[in-house]
Amino acid sequence: MYKVVVPGDCISTEVNRAGEGTYVEDGNVYALKYGVVDDRGTIKVVALSGKYMPVNGDVVVGKIAEISFPYWIVDIASPYEARLHKSEFGRGEKIDFGNMCEYLDIDDLIVAKVMNVDVMMRIDLALKNEFKMDGVGRLIEVSPTKVPRIIGRSGSMIRLLKDKCNCFIFVAKNGRIWIKGSSADMDLASQTVMKIANEAHTSGLTDRIALFLDSFKSEKGEG
């Protein structure tokens, strides 16, 4: 079970394992910030602020972090790990620990749906149809709180991005965004997404982004 701590909470007496988000005093390891304790290897406190908190039904981009039969352990940009059961490959094939990496290996990117989050924050995932993110593309990450602004009201902002940047753009609930296109188009899309994220709190943003993209195209002689 994950342990949530606040600054000053005593976490451990193993001072030689003190890591990020902790401090040592009088032979004890204390939390430096509000977050979740990760005591695998070094003892760390992972901040909860701004992190993705999974909800049933969310579609996320995950990264395979570990293989622990019968699960793949998946990093979903949350303080909590997610699990993908081997039964998600329901093709009648025998999957054991020795060949799980043939299906999904460490650092592979996947598109998955959050199927269940229990009271102990165990998160179970299911694969989406086109689940593996292969080929030429670019992954960028923003705060999950910025996702609604990047999508826009009724999808207005994401339509503008796809049209003007000439890219495939997939925005996941956990703040991970997958972009595919030419190198120049991906550069423009990435720059624009980060501009939206940085200015999400301001008014008139859609119009400014449209003007920014049109100006860029004009400078390049494309408009």
N, C-alpha and C positions, 0 to 999 in steps of 0.2 A: 504493500500500500504506500502511496506517495505521502510524504509529510510536508505540510505547508508550515512555513516558519515566518516570523517577523523579526526585524532587526533586534539583536540582543539575545535571541533564543540560543541556548546551548545545544549544539548538534552532536558533538563527539569529544572524546578525550584523546583521539588519535591525531595529535597536532602535526605529525609528519605527512598526513594526507590532506591537510588544509589546502583548498584551491580557490578558484574564482568565486566571488560573492561571499567570502568568509573572512574572519580575522581570528587571531589567536591571542588569548589573554589568560594568564594564570593556569597554564596547562590545559586549557579547553579550547575547542573550536566553536565560534559563535557565528550566527547569521549576520551578514552585513546589510542585507536588504530583504524585502518581502518577496517570497517566492517558494519554490519547491526544491527539496533536497534531492540531489543526485549523488549517491554515495558509491557509484561504480568507479573504481580506480581512485582518483582524487575526490575529495568531498567538495561539491560545488552547490551553490544556491542559484537556481535558474529563475530569473525575474518573471513574475506573472504579468506585469504591466506591459500592455501592447502585444502580448502573445496571443496566438490563436487558441480559442477555447472551443473544442469540437461540439457539434450539435448533430443529432440524428438527421440523416438526409443530406448533409453537406457533401458537395463534391470537392475533393482536394487533390493537389499534386503532392505525392509523397516520394521520399527517397529511401530505398532499401538500406537499412543501417546494420542489420545483423540477421543471421539465419539461426533460428533456435527451434528445431523440429518440434512440432509440426507447423511452426509459424515462421513467416518473415516478419521481422520487427521493422517498423516503418517510421521514419522521421517525417512528421507532418507539420513542422514549424510550431509545435505546441510544447509546453513543459512536459506533456505526457506522451509516452510512446503509443503507437498503434500496432495492432496485430492483423496480419493477413494469413488466414488458414490455407493450408495446401489444398483443401477441398475446393478452393476457388478455381482450380484447374480441373474441372470435372469432365475429363475426356476418357475416363476409364484407364488412365495410365498409372502405373505404380510410381509414386513419388516417395522417396525416402530421403534421409538427411544427406546422403552422398550425392544425390542428383538434383537437389532443390535449386542449386545455382545454375542449372541448365535452363530453368524457367525464368527465374529472376535472381540476379546477382547483386552483390554489394554496390551501391551507388547508382543502380538503375532507377530511372524516374518512372513513376506510374500515375495513372489517373484512377482514383478510387472513390467510393461512396462510403460515408460513415454510416454503418448499420446499427451500431449499438454503443452507448456510453453508459457504463454502470456506476454505482455509487462509489466504487473504489477507483474510478477513472481508468478502467480497462476499456480500451477503444478497439472495436472490431470493424474491419474494413471489408468491402466487397469490390471486386474489380469492375470497372466500366468496360463496355464493349471494345473500344479502341484504347486499351489500357496502357500500353508501353510506348514511351515517348522516344522513338528512335529517329535517326536521321539528323540533318542539319537543323539546328534551332538554338534558341537562347532562353535560358531561365533567368528571370529577374524576380526579386522579392520586395514587397512593400508591406507596411503594416496592414493586417487584416481589416482594421477600421477604415482604411482608404478604399477598399474594394467597391463599396456602393458608388463612390464618386467616380471611379474609373469606368464603371459600367454605365452610370448616368441614369437619369429618369427615363424609364421605358427603353433602356438600352441605347440612349442617344449618343453618349460619349464613346462607347465601344464601337458603334457603327461608324462614327466619324473617324476613329483611329484606323479601323480596318480599311476604310475607303481611301483615306488620304495617304496611309503608309504602305498600302498594297501588301499587307502581311496577314497571315493567319495569326490570330491572337486569342489565346484561351486564358480566361481569368478564373482562378480557383478561389474558393471561399477562404482558404488559409493564407491568402496574400501572395501566392506564387503564380507567376504569369509566364506562359510559354508562348514564344514568338517564333514564327517561321517565315522566312522570306529571303530576299537577297541580302548580302552583308550591309549594303547602304540602307536598305529599307528597315532592316532590324535595328540599325544604329538610330535611325530617326524615331522608330516606334519606341525603343527603349528610353531615349531621351525625353520623348513626349509623355510617356507613362510616369516617369519620375517627376516631371514638371507638374503633372496633375496631382500626384501624391503630395508634393511639397506645397501646393497651393490649394489643396482640397477645401480649406476653411474659407476661401474667398468667394465673393459673389461674381457672377458674370464669367465664370471659368470656361464654360463650353464655347462661348463666343471668342474668348482670348485664345483658346487652343486652336480653334478653326483658323483664326487670323495668323497664329504662329505657323501652322502647317502650310497655309497658302503662301505666306511670305517665304518660307523655306523652299517651296516648290518653285516660286518665281525666281529666286536667286539662282536655282539650279537650271533654270530655263525649261521647267517642266509644266509650268502653268500657263 
